C-alpha cells in the first residue's frame, strides 16, 4: 500500500522564507562571496541543514535570492496588469518605468542592492534571471514597445529599443548607495522628476526609431527594380 504524500508543513515554508530573507539582507550588505551559509543560518534562526533541504545548496539559495529580488523589482503579474490596461501604450511604458524607479531607488529593502551587485559583477548564477525571470517579462515589455513604435515583435530593432529603455533603469539598480559614489545623487533625486525624464527620453528615442523603421519599409519597394536588382535611382 503506497503512502499518502506528506503535506507541506507551514513551519517548513516559514523557515524557507526566513532563510531567503536573511540571505537577501546579508548578501545585499556583504556580497555573495563574503556571505557564509553559517551566517545565513544564524541570521535566520535555522540550522545549516535547512539551507540544503530547502534550496539544495548555497548556490541554489543565491539563485532563489536573485529570482526573488527580480520579482520584487517588477513581477510578471504587475507587467501583465499594466499591459492589459485600456490606455495608450505610452502610458503603460510610463507605469513600467515608474515601478522600476520606485524599486531601484527605495531606501529600504535588499532586492535592488542584491541585483545591483550581481549586475556589476555577474556570476554563473545570473543564469536564473536569463532562463526563468527575464523571458516572460521581456515578452510583455516588447509588446508594449511594439505598440509604441509599430515595429513587430521578433524584429531585432525592437530588442534594441528594449535595451535603450531598460539600460538607464538597470543603471539605477547598479548605482546603489553601497556600490557607487554616484548612488546618492541618483537615489536622492525626486522620483517623479526621474520618471518624467526617463519616460520622455525613451519616448523620443522610440519615436525616432519607429519613424526610421517605417521609412525603411516604405522605401524598400522603390529601391528595387522590376528584375530584382537595385534601381539606378
Order of alpha helices (4+ residues) and beta strands (2+ residues): alpha-alpha-alpha-alpha-alpha-alpha-alpha-alpha-alpha-alpha-alpha
